[in-house]
Amino acid sequence: MAWRQRQRQKEQSAARQSVLSPQWVFGKQFLTMGSNLLKNLAEGAIKVVEIDVRC
């Protein structure tokens, strides 16, 4: 969650977009999506899960 908060601050304060940005994929909705993600993580509505699978 701390990482997402730092990323959100960068996204909102950046005068220009970085060369590689998720905003290129998600378009104008990206800042809203990031805000919703952070809110849902903070409220416990969603969790981040990492799955490590090996054969």
Secondary structure, DSSP 8 states (H G I E B T S, - for coil): -HHHHHHHHHHHH-SS--SS-HHHHHGGGHHHHHHHHHHHHHHTS----------
